[in-house]
């Protein structure tokens, strides 16, 4: 692959991720704590957009990555609870208030997806 083609491909991927994280942010508007989650997803979307036009310092990306992973670790016990259930498909259904591990696991996965996006930028 020629350098220009690789650069174009990365720009397209970053733009697609930008749109995807904007969608994630929009879907959080009905969350019980929308400000937190919309902010997280908008931050990742903004990083994707800015990365197409400017190099983001690695120290900033590493800081965001560490923060995301530390925050995700606070939800890990929900994942353990969910893994111990029989019906794993519940994760993709409605929120059941008696089963807080569902929302906690979803939030863990959202943070993990965000962290993976930051890793992509670190490798870019």
C-alpha positions as CSV (number, residue, x, y, z in Angstrom):
1,X,0.0,0.0,0.0
2,X,1.4,3.4,-1.0
3,X,1.8,5.9,1.8
4,X,-0.9,8.2,0.5
5,X,-3.4,5.3,0.3
6,X,-2.6,4.3,3.9
7,X,-3.1,7.8,5.1
8,X,-6.4,8.1,3.2
9,X,-7.6,4.8,4.8
10,X,-6.7,6.0,8.3
11,X,-8.6,9.2,7.7
12,X,-11.7,7.3,6.6
13,X,-11.5,5.0,9.6
14,X,-11.1,8.0,11.9
15,X,-14.0,9.7,10.3
16,X,-16.2,6.6,10.6
17,X,-15.2,6.3,14.3
18,X,-16.0,10.0,14.8
19,X,-19.5,9.4,13.5
20,X,-19.9,6.2,15.5
21,X,-18.9,7.9,18.8
22,X,-21.2,10.8,18.0
23,X,-24.0,8.2,17.7
24,X,-22.9,6.6,21.0
25,X,-23.1,10.0,22.6
26,X,-26.5,10.7,21.2
27,X,-27.8,7.3,22.5
28,X,-26.7,8.2,26.0
29,X,-29.0,11.2,26.2
30,X,-31.7,9.0,27.9
31,X,-29.2,7.5,30.3
32,X,-29.7,8.2,34.1
33,X,-26.3,10.1,34.0
34,X,-26.1,11.5,30.5
35,X,-23.6,14.2,31.2
36,X,-20.9,11.8,32.1
37,X,-21.4,9.4,29.2
38,X,-22.1,11.9,26.5
39,X,-18.9,13.7,27.6
40,X,-16.9,10.5,27.4
41,X,-18.1,9.6,23.9
42,X,-17.9,13.2,22.6
43,X,-14.3,13.3,23.8
44,X,-13.5,10.2,21.9
45,X,-15.4,11.5,18.8
46,X,-13.5,14.8,19.0
47,X,-10.1,12.9,19.2
48,X,-11.0,11.0,16.1
49,X,-12.0,14.1,14.2
50,X,-8.9,16.1,15.3
51,X,-6.6,13.2,14.5
52,X,-7.5,13.7,10.8
53,X,-6.1,17.2,10.9
54,X,-3.5,17.4,13.6
55,X,-1.2,15.0,15.5
56,X,-2.5,14.5,19.0
57,X,0.4,14.4,21.6
58,X,0.9,10.8,22.8
59,X,1.0,11.9,26.4
60,X,-2.6,13.2,26.1
61,X,-3.7,9.9,24.5
62,X,-1.9,7.9,27.1
63,X,-3.5,10.0,29.9
64,X,-7.0,9.4,28.4
65,X,-6.3,5.7,27.9
66,X,-5.2,5.3,31.5
67,X,-8.2,7.2,32.8
68,X,-10.6,5.1,30.7
69,X,-9.1,1.9,31.9
70,X,-9.0,3.0,35.5
71,X,-12.6,4.0,35.3
72,X,-13.5,0.7,33.5
73,X,-11.9,-1.2,36.3
74,X,-14.5,0.2,38.8
75,X,-17.2,-1.6,36.7
76,X,-15.3,-4.9,36.4
77,X,-17.1,-6.6,39.3
78,X,-20.4,-6.1,37.4
79,X,-18.8,-8.1,34.5
80,X,-17.9,-10.8,36.9
81,X,-21.5,-10.9,38.2
82,X,-22.9,-11.0,34.6
83,X,-20.5,-13.8,33.7
84,X,-21.9,-15.9,36.5
85,X,-25.5,-15.6,35.2
86,X,-27.1,-18.3,33.1
87,X,-28.8,-15.9,30.6
88,X,-26.0,-13.9,28.9
89,X,-28.4,-12.5,26.3
90,X,-29.9,-10.3,29.0
91,X,-27.1,-7.9,28.3
92,X,-28.7,-6.9,25.0
93,X,-32.3,-6.5,26.4
94,X,-34.0,-3.9,28.6
95,X,-32.5,-2.6,31.8
96,X,-33.8,-4.4,34.8
97,X,-33.3,-2.4,38.0
98,X,-33.0,-5.6,40.1
99,X,-30.0,-6.6,37.9
100,X,-27.6,-3.7,38.2
101,X,-24.8,-5.9,36.7
102,X,-26.4,-5.4,33.3
103,X,-25.9,-1.6,33.2
104,X,-22.5,-1.9,34.9
105,X,-21.4,-4.4,32.3
106,X,-22.7,-2.2,29.5
107,X,-20.8,0.7,30.9
108,X,-17.6,-1.4,31.3
109,X,-17.9,-2.4,27.6
110,X,-18.5,1.2,26.5
111,X,-15.3,2.3,28.3
112,X,-13.4,-0.6,26.8
113,X,-14.6,0.3,23.3
114,X,-13.5,3.9,24.0
115,X,-10.1,2.7,25.2
116,X,-9.6,0.5,22.1
117,X,-10.3,3.6,20.0
118,X,-7.6,5.5,21.9
119,X,-5.2,2.6,21.3
120,X,-6.0,2.9,17.6
121,X,-5.0,6.6,17.7
122,X,-1.8,5.7,19.6
123,X,-0.9,3.3,16.8
124,X,-1.9,5.7,14.0
